[in-house]
């Protein structure tokens, strides 16, 4: 079984292709260049594996949350590729992908993923490893999973759910270290700052094998935040 995963939801841009048990991947930190990088990366892994897109059995994409522009680029590319090759698609949370990467690289089983959402807020969610070695989102004290909140409110979401510091992943920890640092066991800047397509493969392949894939036109982004505020520049 062959699967392609792509992600452009954050500053990182990545692609991973699984051919049976072998994975071909590309990863680059390229803010503002996702639209230029993503398709060439796809071409590179397909050529390296010597297969065509039509030989894949499904396509996995980073659905967000993250950069609004990046998420839209990723979803748009996923729809175009999947439509052209008649592939089912499945979206994977960027927060869940970081938690999965923490398990893959460091065997962490309890992960709080926090991404800087700008506007003095963070995207955040808590994940615990399940019996199939997939990091699963947990409902928190406010009865929600993924959310965008003020950094000082993240600890409130964990009350009675998380009783001790957990492993932290994402850019939000450095951006708002004062209200957040006491919540994680790993000191300083997290080793995992961004999601990767390789981690999304693990989650997405399991979902596709459960027949949870949808048609290309039904691929949807998940922004978590519904609106964006902005200030006019001086003189505009």
Beta strands, then each sheet from edge to edge (+ up, - down):
strand 1: 2-7
strand 2: 12-19
strand 3: 22-29
strand 4: 58-64
strand 5: 89-93
strand 6: 110-116
strand 7: 122-129
strand 8: 135-137
strand 9: 147-149
strand 10: 167-169
sheet 1: 3+ 2- 1+ 4+ 5+
sheet 2: 8+ 7- 6+ 10+
sheet 3: 8+ 7- 9+
end
